[in-house]
Amino acid sequence: MKKIYGNDHLLSTLNSMVTNDRAAHTMLIYGERGSGRKAIARYYTELLLCESPSVDGPCGECPSCRNVARGIHPDVIYPERSGKLGGYSVETARSVISDAFIKPNNNSGRKIYLFPDCHNIDPRTQNTLLKIIEEPPDYAYFLFTAESRNEFLPTVISRCICLGTSLCTSVDAETSLAESGFTSAEIKEAVGCFHGNIGMCQRYITDPELRKRVDLTKSLADSIIRKDEYALNVAFNSAGKERGDVREILSMLDMLVRDAAVLGADSEAKSIGCCRSCAEKLAGLLTAGQAARIHRRIESAWKTVEANVSIPLALTALCAEISDIVS
Protein backbone atom coordinates (compact mmCIF):
# COMPACT_ATOMS: atom_id res chain seq x y z
CA MET A 1 0.00 0.00 0.00
CA LYS A 2 1.29 3.45 -0.87
CA LYS A 3 2.56 5.40 2.13
CA ILE A 4 0.02 7.71 3.77
CA TYR A 5 1.67 10.96 4.82
CA GLY A 6 0.74 13.33 7.63
CA ASN A 7 -1.52 11.03 9.67
CA ASP A 8 0.90 8.88 11.65
CA HIS A 9 -1.01 9.24 14.93
CA LEU A 10 -4.31 8.30 13.29
CA LEU A 11 -2.77 5.23 11.62
CA SER A 12 -1.14 4.21 14.88
CA THR A 13 -4.53 4.45 16.60
CA LEU A 14 -6.11 2.17 13.98
CA ASN A 15 -3.25 -0.34 14.25
CA SER A 16 -3.60 -0.44 18.02
CA MET A 17 -7.38 -0.89 17.87
CA VAL A 18 -7.13 -3.92 15.59
CA THR A 19 -4.13 -5.64 17.20
CA ASN A 20 -5.71 -5.22 20.65
CA ASP A 21 -9.00 -6.67 19.41
CA ARG A 22 -10.84 -3.38 19.96
CA ALA A 23 -11.66 -2.55 16.36
CA ALA A 24 -14.54 -0.09 15.99
CA HIS A 25 -17.52 -1.49 14.10
CA THR A 26 -18.69 1.95 12.97
CA MET A 27 -16.23 4.68 12.04
CA LEU A 28 -16.38 8.10 10.45
CA ILE A 29 -13.18 9.44 8.91
CA TYR A 30 -13.59 13.11 8.09
CA GLY A 31 -11.43 15.84 6.65
CA GLU A 32 -10.84 18.15 3.73
CA ARG A 33 -11.17 16.70 0.25
CA GLY A 34 -7.79 15.31 -0.80
CA SER A 35 -6.56 14.90 2.78
CA GLY A 36 -6.48 11.11 2.52
CA ARG A 37 -9.72 10.14 4.24
CA LYS A 38 -10.59 7.48 1.63
CA ALA A 39 -7.01 6.16 1.63
CA ILE A 40 -7.22 5.83 5.42
CA ALA A 41 -10.59 4.07 5.16
CA ARG A 42 -9.02 1.58 2.73
CA TYR A 43 -6.07 1.19 5.11
CA TYR A 44 -8.44 0.32 7.98
CA THR A 45 -10.30 -2.08 5.68
CA GLU A 46 -7.05 -3.80 4.75
CA LEU A 47 -6.07 -3.91 8.41
CA LEU A 48 -9.38 -5.53 9.41
CA LEU A 49 -9.11 -8.22 6.73
CA CYS A 50 -5.35 -8.82 6.91
CA GLU A 51 -4.36 -12.36 7.85
CA SER A 52 -1.42 -11.16 9.98
CA PRO A 53 -1.88 -7.53 11.07
CA SER A 54 0.65 -5.93 13.41
CA VAL A 55 1.27 -2.66 15.23
CA ASP A 56 3.01 -1.56 12.03
CA GLY A 57 -0.15 -2.08 9.96
CA PRO A 58 -1.45 -4.64 7.48
CA CYS A 59 1.10 -7.01 6.00
CA GLY A 60 0.24 -6.01 2.43
CA GLU A 61 1.24 -9.47 1.18
CA CYS A 62 -1.54 -11.89 2.13
CA PRO A 63 -4.36 -12.66 -0.35
CA SER A 64 -6.81 -10.47 1.60
CA CYS A 65 -4.49 -7.44 1.53
CA ARG A 66 -3.83 -7.89 -2.18
CA ASN A 67 -7.53 -8.26 -2.97
CA VAL A 68 -8.43 -5.12 -1.00
CA ALA A 69 -5.68 -3.17 -2.76
CA ARG A 70 -6.96 -4.36 -6.15
CA GLY A 71 -10.56 -3.57 -5.23
CA ILE A 72 -11.81 -7.13 -5.73
CA HIS A 73 -12.31 -8.42 -2.18
CA PRO A 74 -15.78 -10.07 -2.04
CA ASP A 75 -16.41 -8.90 1.52
CA VAL A 76 -15.68 -5.23 0.90
CA ILE A 77 -18.94 -3.67 -0.22
CA TYR A 78 -19.42 -0.20 -1.70
CA PRO A 79 -23.15 0.57 -1.38
CA GLU A 80 -24.89 1.89 -4.48
CA ARG A 81 -25.22 5.62 -5.04
CA SER A 82 -28.16 7.20 -6.83
CA GLY A 83 -29.95 10.45 -7.65
CA LYS A 84 -28.70 13.76 -9.05
CA LEU A 85 -26.38 14.30 -6.09
CA GLY A 86 -25.04 10.74 -6.12
CA GLY A 87 -26.18 10.08 -2.57
CA TYR A 88 -27.21 7.02 -0.61
CA SER A 89 -30.94 6.31 -0.70
CA VAL A 90 -33.17 4.68 1.88
CA GLU A 91 -33.49 1.72 -0.49
CA THR A 92 -29.70 1.35 -0.52
CA ALA A 93 -29.65 1.45 3.29
CA ARG A 94 -32.28 -1.30 3.46
CA SER A 95 -30.27 -3.40 1.01
CA VAL A 96 -27.16 -2.98 3.18
CA ILE A 97 -29.07 -4.03 6.29
CA SER A 98 -30.36 -7.16 4.56
CA ASP A 99 -26.90 -8.04 3.23
CA ALA A 100 -25.25 -7.42 6.60
CA PHE A 101 -26.85 -10.58 8.02
CA ILE A 102 -25.16 -12.78 5.41
CA LYS A 103 -21.94 -14.03 6.98
CA PRO A 104 -18.61 -13.37 5.22
CA ASN A 105 -16.46 -16.07 3.67
CA ASN A 106 -12.87 -15.13 4.46
CA ASN A 107 -10.16 -15.98 6.97
CA SER A 108 -10.70 -12.86 9.07
CA GLY A 109 -14.43 -13.50 9.44
CA ARG A 110 -15.19 -9.82 8.76
CA LYS A 111 -17.29 -7.90 6.27
CA ILE A 112 -16.84 -4.18 5.58
CA TYR A 113 -19.27 -1.64 4.12
CA LEU A 114 -17.56 1.48 2.77
CA PHE A 115 -19.60 4.67 2.32
CA PRO A 116 -17.18 7.22 0.78
CA ASP A 117 -17.94 10.92 0.27
CA CYS A 118 -21.05 11.20 2.42
CA HIS A 119 -21.73 14.80 1.50
CA ASN A 120 -25.25 15.86 2.40
CA ILE A 121 -26.29 12.29 3.25
CA ASP A 122 -30.08 12.05 3.54
CA PRO A 123 -31.28 12.06 7.18
CA ARG A 124 -33.80 9.35 6.25
CA THR A 125 -30.97 7.12 5.08
CA GLN A 126 -29.08 7.80 8.30
CA ASN A 127 -32.11 6.92 10.41
CA THR A 128 -32.62 3.72 8.43
CA LEU A 129 -29.00 2.69 9.11
CA LEU A 130 -29.14 3.69 12.76
CA LYS A 131 -30.21 0.33 14.21
CA ILE A 132 -27.67 -1.75 12.26
CA ILE A 133 -24.73 0.51 13.16
CA GLU A 134 -25.88 0.57 16.79
CA GLU A 135 -26.08 -3.22 17.07
CA PRO A 136 -24.17 -4.70 14.12
CA PRO A 137 -23.43 -8.41 13.69
CA ASP A 138 -20.06 -9.27 15.20
CA TYR A 139 -18.49 -9.59 11.76
CA ALA A 140 -19.93 -6.40 10.17
CA TYR A 141 -18.10 -3.05 9.97
CA PHE A 142 -19.36 0.26 8.60
CA LEU A 143 -16.95 2.96 7.44
CA PHE A 144 -18.04 6.45 6.37
CA THR A 145 -15.95 9.28 4.96
CA ALA A 146 -17.02 12.92 4.75
CA GLU A 147 -15.63 16.43 4.83
CA SER A 148 -17.24 17.16 8.18
CA ARG A 149 -18.90 15.44 11.12
CA ASN A 150 -21.73 17.90 10.61
CA GLU A 151 -22.93 15.89 7.61
CA PHE A 152 -24.34 13.37 10.09
CA LEU A 153 -27.13 13.38 12.64
CA PRO A 154 -26.08 13.55 16.32
CA THR A 155 -27.68 10.13 16.87
CA VAL A 156 -25.38 8.61 14.24
CA ILE A 157 -22.29 10.48 15.47
CA SER A 158 -22.90 9.18 19.00
CA ARG A 159 -22.58 5.63 17.69
CA CYS A 160 -19.40 6.22 15.64
CA ILE A 161 -15.73 6.51 16.38
CA CYS A 162 -14.90 9.80 14.64
CA LEU A 163 -11.35 10.42 13.44
CA GLY A 164 -10.22 13.56 11.65
CA THR A 165 -7.48 13.61 9.02
CA SER A 166 -4.63 16.10 8.95
CA LEU A 167 -3.12 17.83 5.95
CA CYS A 168 0.55 17.26 5.25
CA THR A 169 3.30 19.81 4.94
CA SER A 170 4.23 21.02 1.48
CA VAL A 171 7.49 19.07 1.82
CA ASP A 172 5.56 15.85 2.47
CA ALA A 173 3.36 16.59 -0.54
CA GLU A 174 6.42 17.12 -2.73
CA THR A 175 7.93 13.84 -1.51
CA SER A 176 4.73 11.88 -2.12
CA LEU A 177 4.24 13.34 -5.60
CA ALA A 178 7.85 12.62 -6.51
CA GLU A 179 7.34 9.00 -5.42
CA SER A 180 4.41 8.86 -7.85
CA GLY A 181 6.72 9.83 -10.69
CA PHE A 182 5.61 13.41 -11.36
CA THR A 183 8.13 15.96 -12.65
CA SER A 184 9.54 18.75 -10.50
CA ALA A 185 7.74 21.37 -12.61
CA GLU A 186 4.39 19.59 -12.18
CA ILE A 187 4.98 19.23 -8.46
CA LYS A 188 5.93 22.88 -7.97
CA GLU A 189 2.81 24.10 -9.78
CA ALA A 190 0.48 21.69 -7.96
CA VAL A 191 1.89 22.40 -4.49
CA GLY A 192 1.68 26.13 -5.23
CA CYS A 193 -2.08 25.69 -5.64
CA PHE A 194 -2.95 23.04 -3.06
CA HIS A 195 -0.03 23.10 -0.62
CA GLY A 196 -0.01 19.99 1.62
CA ASN A 197 -3.19 18.49 0.21
CA ILE A 198 -1.65 15.53 -1.61
CA GLY A 199 -4.90 14.28 -3.11
CA MET A 200 -5.75 17.63 -4.65
CA CYS A 201 -2.15 18.13 -5.83
CA GLN A 202 -2.28 14.80 -7.63
CA ARG A 203 -5.66 15.63 -9.15
CA TYR A 204 -4.34 18.99 -10.33
CA ILE A 205 -1.54 17.28 -12.23
CA THR A 206 -3.67 14.52 -13.74
CA ASP A 207 -7.07 16.19 -14.23
CA PRO A 208 -7.22 18.96 -16.87
CA GLU A 209 -10.78 19.81 -15.76
CA LEU A 210 -9.56 20.69 -12.27
CA ARG A 211 -6.87 22.91 -13.78
CA LYS A 212 -9.60 24.70 -15.74
CA ARG A 213 -11.57 25.23 -12.52
CA VAL A 214 -8.49 26.64 -10.82
CA ASP A 215 -7.97 29.05 -13.71
CA LEU A 216 -11.64 30.04 -13.54
CA THR A 217 -11.33 30.70 -9.80
CA LYS A 218 -8.37 32.97 -10.50
CA SER A 219 -10.47 34.78 -13.15
CA LEU A 220 -13.24 35.28 -10.60
CA ALA A 221 -10.76 36.78 -8.14
CA ASP A 222 -9.28 39.01 -10.83
CA SER A 223 -12.74 40.29 -11.78
CA ILE A 224 -13.46 41.13 -8.14
CA ILE A 225 -10.12 42.92 -7.86
CA ARG A 226 -10.89 44.98 -10.97
CA LYS A 227 -14.48 45.54 -9.79
CA ASP A 228 -15.63 44.36 -13.20
CA GLU A 229 -19.17 43.04 -12.67
CA TYR A 230 -19.58 42.04 -16.31
CA ALA A 231 -16.39 39.94 -16.32
CA LEU A 232 -17.37 38.44 -12.96
CA ASN A 233 -20.76 37.41 -14.34
CA VAL A 234 -19.17 35.91 -17.46
CA ALA A 235 -16.75 33.93 -15.30
CA PHE A 236 -19.54 32.64 -13.05
CA ASN A 237 -21.55 31.61 -16.11
CA SER A 238 -18.52 29.58 -17.24
CA ALA A 239 -18.77 27.43 -14.11
CA GLY A 240 -21.14 25.02 -15.86
CA LYS A 241 -24.21 23.23 -14.58
CA GLU A 242 -22.70 20.34 -12.64
CA ARG A 243 -23.16 20.79 -8.90
CA GLY A 244 -19.83 19.15 -8.07
CA ASP A 245 -17.91 21.54 -10.33
CA VAL A 246 -19.74 24.58 -8.97
CA ARG A 247 -19.15 23.47 -5.40
CA GLU A 248 -15.42 23.11 -6.05
CA ILE A 249 -15.16 26.54 -7.67
CA LEU A 250 -17.10 28.24 -4.88
CA SER A 251 -14.97 26.47 -2.27
CA MET A 252 -11.73 27.64 -3.94
CA LEU A 253 -13.04 31.20 -4.24
CA ASP A 254 -14.05 31.13 -0.59
CA MET A 255 -10.52 30.07 0.38
CA LEU A 256 -9.06 33.02 -1.53
CA VAL A 257 -11.43 35.37 0.31
CA ARG A 258 -10.38 33.75 3.59
CA ASP A 259 -6.72 34.22 2.66
CA ALA A 260 -7.39 37.88 1.83
CA ALA A 261 -8.84 38.49 5.30
CA VAL A 262 -5.89 36.78 6.98
CA LEU A 263 -3.24 38.47 4.82
CA GLY A 264 -4.89 41.82 5.46
CA ALA A 265 -4.03 41.37 9.13
CA ASP A 266 -0.67 39.65 8.63
CA SER A 267 1.05 39.82 5.25
CA GLU A 268 3.35 36.93 6.22
CA ALA A 269 0.54 34.57 7.18
CA LYS A 270 0.22 31.15 5.57
CA SER A 271 -2.30 30.90 2.75
CA ILE A 272 -4.53 27.92 1.93
CA GLY A 273 -6.03 29.02 -1.40
CA CYS A 274 -5.00 28.21 -4.94
CA CYS A 275 -3.39 31.59 -5.73
CA ARG A 276 -1.49 33.59 -3.11
CA SER A 277 -0.91 36.55 -5.43
CA CYS A 278 -4.67 36.80 -6.02
CA ALA A 279 -5.29 36.70 -2.28
CA GLU A 280 -2.69 39.43 -1.69
CA LYS A 281 -4.41 41.69 -4.24
CA LEU A 282 -7.80 40.95 -2.67
CA ALA A 283 -6.31 41.81 0.73
CA GLY A 284 -5.51 45.27 -0.61
CA LEU A 285 -9.11 45.70 -1.72
CA LEU A 286 -11.26 44.10 0.97
CA THR A 287 -11.72 44.95 4.61
CA ALA A 288 -12.18 42.09 7.06
CA GLY A 289 -15.87 42.94 7.18
CA GLN A 290 -16.22 42.82 3.40
CA ALA A 291 -14.41 39.48 3.25
CA ALA A 292 -16.76 38.07 5.89
CA ARG A 293 -19.79 39.29 3.94
CA ILE A 294 -18.54 37.70 0.71
CA HIS A 295 -17.90 34.46 2.59
CA ARG A 296 -21.50 34.44 3.85
CA ARG A 297 -22.81 35.14 0.33
CA ILE A 298 -20.77 32.26 -1.11
CA GLU A 299 -22.10 29.89 1.57
CA SER A 300 -25.64 31.06 0.89
CA ALA A 301 -25.20 30.59 -2.87
CA TRP A 302 -24.09 27.00 -2.39
CA LYS A 303 -27.03 26.22 -0.10
CA THR A 304 -29.30 27.66 -2.79
CA VAL A 305 -27.71 25.39 -5.41
CA GLU A 306 -28.10 22.39 -3.09
CA ALA A 307 -31.78 23.25 -2.71
CA ASN A 308 -32.11 22.59 -6.47
CA VAL A 309 -32.41 26.23 -7.52
CA SER A 310 -31.11 26.97 -11.03
CA ILE A 311 -27.31 27.18 -10.92
CA PRO A 312 -27.04 30.13 -13.39
CA LEU A 313 -29.68 32.02 -11.38
CA ALA A 314 -27.88 31.40 -8.08
CA LEU A 315 -24.50 32.45 -9.50
CA THR A 316 -25.92 35.56 -11.17
CA ALA A 317 -27.36 36.60 -7.81
CA LEU A 318 -24.00 35.91 -6.13
CA CYS A 319 -22.26 38.04 -8.76
CA ALA A 320 -24.55 40.98 -8.01
CA GLU A 321 -24.07 40.57 -4.25
CA ILE A 322 -20.26 40.47 -4.47
CA SER A 323 -20.22 43.47 -6.83
CA ASP A 324 -22.39 45.41 -4.41
CA ILE A 325 -20.03 44.60 -1.52
CA VAL A 326 -16.86 45.74 -3.32
CA SER A 327 -18.36 48.77 -5.10
Order of alpha helices (4+ residues) and beta strands (2+ residues): alpha-beta-alpha-alpha-beta-alpha-beta-alpha-beta-alpha-beta-alpha-alpha-alpha-alpha-alpha-alpha-alpha-alpha-alpha
